[in-house]
Amino acid sequence: MSYRGRLLGALIGFFLPIPFGTILGFILGWALYDNPRNKLAENAGSAGYAFKFTKGYNETLIYGTFALLGYVARGGGIIKREQILIATQCMNMMKLDDPESRRKAQEAFNHGKGENFNLDLETTKLKAAVGRNAGVISYLLEILVQMALADAVVEQEEHRRLCEIAQRLGVPVTAMERLIQIRIAEMQFRRGFYGYSGQTDSGHERSSQEESRTSQEASASSLSDAYRILGVSENASWDEVRKAHKRLMLKYHPDRLKSQGVPEEMIRTYTEKAKDIQAAFDCIKRARGEKN
């Protein structure tokens, strides 16, 4: 819980030449700073717990999530093994441990990928269950993008369905597009920055000339993806790059996520994102020759 606004407000009010300045500053600090921040923290915390299948769980949210996972997965055509794995990981994250709860999740997934799935009806139910908690919507969209990227490619129909879902949940298409592009950039950056190999697909060693050219291409691609991960343009100032890095690292810091009640499984996912963010920042830093 934040008290900073009230403390600063009271301190400033103390030095103002008006009656009851301290009290007025205290009230304004609460209204303009502490109250909004405390509400955001409360929403973020409840967002994490909302996806846990425990006593008092939100069954509508759980069912709706798996139905939408099925809907997105079906957009890529035949359901693939990688997509089933994502759905299983979501069950584990939500603590769907008993056979009955897992059966319901599978039923919802199959319903979502069916021809008669009513997206309007399901998203209306979800919006009623979630209310104004933007944190829950944010987590849900993250999960859906993971499903679309299960096979490392977002098909055109998967992309359309993601944007369609976002719109119906009150999220601008531009925000959904940005989320998709950032996740793709993270995946490509991982592949180029960590996964470069000196071998061809057939297993034969490359010539030193081929290896040098491929390495340079991978480096250029990684740098471009690094900027996309931080959400800044390649022409951004170094100060803008540093601020974006700091903001994202704070957002995905494990201690901060734990304090908000985010499930352990999701914290592990976000910890990997934090590693990508740091690696992207280091990549840009080296490319620019910056020292700090």
Salt bridges, closest charged atoms under 4 A:
ASP34 OD2 - ARG6 NE 2.77
GLU59 OE2 - LYS104 NZ 3.23
GLU100 OE2 - ARG103 NH2 2.72
GLU107 OE1 - ARG103 NH1 3.01
ASP120 OD1 - ARG168 NE 2.47
GLU142 OE2 - ARG183 NH2 2.67
GLU142 OE1 - LYS273 NZ 3.84
ASP151 OD2 - LYS80 NZ 3.54
GLU157 OE2 - ARG160 NH2 2.72
GLU157 OE2 - ARG161 NE 2.85
GLU164 OE1 - ARG160 NH1 3.32
GLU164 OE2 - ARG168 NH1 3.58
GLU177 OE1 - HIS159 NE2 2.88
GLU186 OE2 - ARG183 NH1 2.95
GLU186 OE1 - LYS273 NZ 3.64
ASP225 OD1 - ARG228 NH1 3.12
ASP239 OD2 - LYS243 NZ 3.35
GLU265 OE2 - LYS95 NZ 3.25
GLU272 OE2 - LYS275 NZ 3.38
ASP276 OD2 - ARG190 NH2 2.60
